[in-house]
């Protein structure tokens, strides 16, 4: 237990929660010195809001979180972690959080090079198994004791620079290995492997990630996918719950909103995400989020 700023006891239910609290010393997002490893802390529940999820493994130590991909909802909690295999503009909410019982969580960005190395070794050792061909891009899976211990040990490396340099890479490898062996390991495999399911549109999503600031059209994206525009439209919507060009617009607007929340002016955010017309940007932003860019900016600086 620890004391809150209000002088009330903060109750932490688990070893993982206590480990996170050691290093998450501020409300909200707490980056760490381990690449791709981020901690989260919140003393209040957070309403459903737009965010962009990167390919990552997300774990809740205390509280609950729910995300929405299109009309589909996916929850995770201290018993179930989340695997997200593609960059996705989504909505998320934090549940069951208070000053006495804060929400605590972490995320580990998927290292495609490290996962590729693991897959080569696993397939060489046991042969290339037949893996599920699923259209899923995100799923919850039961948190195992071995995965939990690997995460706690990864957190422990934050106390010592030498541990961080020498042990953190191998502990990240342990985490990915445990996820790959799990019932939804195919989602992690889909991030790097060339087979069916969501990976059919993964190259397109990666291309959009790198080029959303540029003018894009369905014919360009179809060439990247090696499909006809109509086939890409069908497969892309099946996986992401939205057509390709709607995905492009959604990603642009989510990125712009994050810039506004960081204090960037609307005109700058508009230009940086690829809009040539600030008035068009403002109209589409208001239609998408319900608030104008100026309202979001005012909230960020208030």
N, C-alpha and C positions, 0 to 999 in steps of 0.2 A: 504494500500500500504506500501511497504518497499523498501529500497534501496539495489540494488545488489552491489557486490564487485566492479563492474565497474562504480559505481556511477549512474546507470540508474534505473529508477523506476521499481519495480517488481509488476506486476498487478495480483491480486488474485481475482477471480470472485465470490467466494462463502464463506459462513460461515464455511463449512467443510474444504475448502482449507486454510482459515486463521487459523483454529484450528490445522491442520496438520503442517503448517509452523512454529507454535510456538514451536513444539517439534522435527521436522525434521531439525536439525541444520547442517546437512552435506549432501553432494551429495551421492546418492545411497541409500543403505539400512540403516534404523535407527531403531534398536530394541528398545522396550520400557520396562518399569518395570512391565507391565501387561503381564502375561504369554500368549504367542501365538499372541500377538498384535504387528504388525510391520508397520512402516511408510516408505514411499518411496518419494524421491525427485530427479528430474533430470532437469538440465538446457539445456540439448540437447536431441534431438530425438535419440533413440537407434535402431540400425539395428536388424533384425531378428537373434536371437541367441539361443543356446540350454540352457534350464533350467529344473529343476525338480519342479513341482508344488505339494505341499502337499494339503491334503483335507482342504479347506479353503473358506472363503468368501472374495472376493476381490472387492474393491471399488476405483473408480477414482474420485478425486475431481476436477482435472484440467488436460486437455490433453486427449489423447486416448491411449488405449493399444489393441493389437491384439495377440491372441495366435493361435498356429497351433497344432492340434492333428491329426497326420497322414496328410492326404490331406485336412482335414476340418479346416476352419478358424472360429474363434469366436472373435468378438470384444466387448469391453465395454468402457464406457465413463461416464461423470457425471450424465447421466440419467439412466444408466443401470449397475448394479453390476454383478459380476460373481460368480457362485457357482461351486466349483470343489469338487467332491465326492471321488476321489481316488488319491493316489500318482501316478503321471504320468510324465515321461520324455517327454517334449514338446519343442516347440520353441516359442519365444515371441518377440515382438517388441513394442517400445514406440513411439508414433506419436505425432505431434503437441506440441513440447516442445522447449522452448528457455529461455535465461537468463531473459528476461523480463516477460515471461509467462511460468513458469516452470511446468513440469509434477509433480503432487502431488497425491499420492494414499496411500492406507492402505490395510492390509490383517489381517484377524482374523482366526487363525487355528481352525478347528472344534473340539470341545471338545465332544468326543463321550459319556462320562459319563453324561455330562450336557444335551445333546440332548436326551439321553435315558430317563432321568428323565422327561423331558418335554413331550416326547411321551407318557409315562405312564400316566401322568396327563391329557393330552389332550384326549387320547383314553378313559380313565376312565370317563371323563366328558361328552364326546359326542359320545362315542362308536367308535369302530375301523372302520374308513371309508375305502372305497375301493380306493386305491391310484393307480396312473398311473404306469404301468409296462413298464418302458422305458429302452432302452439300452444306453441312454445318460449317460455320466459321468460328463459332464460340460455344463453349459448353462448360458446365460445372462438373467437377469430379471429386470423389471423396479424398480428403487429405489424409495421407498415410503417416504412420509414425516415422518412417525413414525420411520422408520428404520434410516433415516438420523439424526433425533434428538437423537436417542439412541446412535449412533456413536459419535456425537458431545459431548454428556454427558460422554461417555466413555473416550474420549480424555481429557475432563476437569479433570478427576480423576488423571491424571498424575501430577497435580500441588500439590497434597496433599497426603502424605503417608496414612493417615487415610482414606480418601476418596477411595484411591486405594484399600485398604484392605477390606473395608466394602461395598463399592458401586460397584466396578468393576465386581465382580461375578454376581450380579443381573443384571447389564447392559449387560453383555455378554449373559445372559439368555434372556433378552429382544430382543437382536439382533437375536438369534437363533429362538426365538418364531415368530418374524416377518417373517423370511425367511421360516419357516415351514408353515406358513399360506399362503404364496405367491404361485403363479402359478407353480413354480418349486420347491416347498418344498419337493417333493418326492425325489429329489437328496440328500437333507440333511437326510431324513429318510433312504435312501439307505445306508448311512454310518453305521447305527447301527441296522437296522431291517432285519429280515430274510424273505424276500419275493423276488419276481422276479426282472427282469431288471438287471441293472449293479451289484446288490448285489450278483448275482450268482457267480461272479468271485472275489468279494471283499475279501473273505478269502484267496484266492490265492495271490492277490496283497499284502495283509498284511503279508503273509508268506514270500514273496519275499523281501519285505521291511526289514524284520528282519534277513534274511538269504542270501542276495545276495552275501556276501563274501564267502559263502561255495559253494562246488560243487553242482549244481542242475541239474535235468533232468526232462523230460516231465512226466515220470512215477511217480516221487515223487510229482510233482505238481498236477497230475491227482488224486492221492490218497487224497491230501488235499481237492480238489474240490468235491470228491465223484463222479467223472465222468470218462469215458474212455478217454484215451489220445486224440482220434480223436474228441470226443465231446468237451473236454476242448479247443482244438485248435480252433474249430469253434466258440464257445461262447466267448472265450477270444479275438479273432481277431475282432469279431463283436463289442465288447465293447471298446477295446483299439486301434483298427486299426492296431494291429500287433500281430503275434503269441507269445505264452508264452515265448519261449526261446529267441526270438528277444527282447522281453520286458526286460528279465533278462540282456541281453548284453547291451541294451540301458541304463538301470538304472546304471549298473556298470560303463559304460563309462561317463555318465553324472556326477556321483559322483566323479570319478577320475578327470574330468575336473575342478570341483569345488575345489578339493584339490590342483590341479596345480595352479589355479587362486589365491589360498591362500598362494602359495609359497612352497608347498611340492614338493620334488623331484619326478621325474617320476617313479623311482624304488619303492619308498615308496608308491606312489599312486597306482601303479600296484598291489603290494602285498596286500594293504588294501582293494581293491575292489574284490579280489579273483582270480587274474591272477597268475599262477605259472611260466609263461614264460614272461619276460619283452619284448622280441622281438615280441611275438604274440600280447601282449598288444599294442605295438607301431604300429604294422601293422593295427590292428583293429581300433585303435584310429584315425590314419591318414585316413583310409578309411571312417570312420563314420563322422568325423568333417572337413576333408579337410586339417587340420593343424596337424603337429606332436606334441607329448607331449612337446618336447623341445621348439617348437615355441610358444605354449601356455604359458609355464613357463616363457619364455623370455618376453612375453607381460606383464605378471603379475608383474614382478620385474622392468620393464623399467620405 
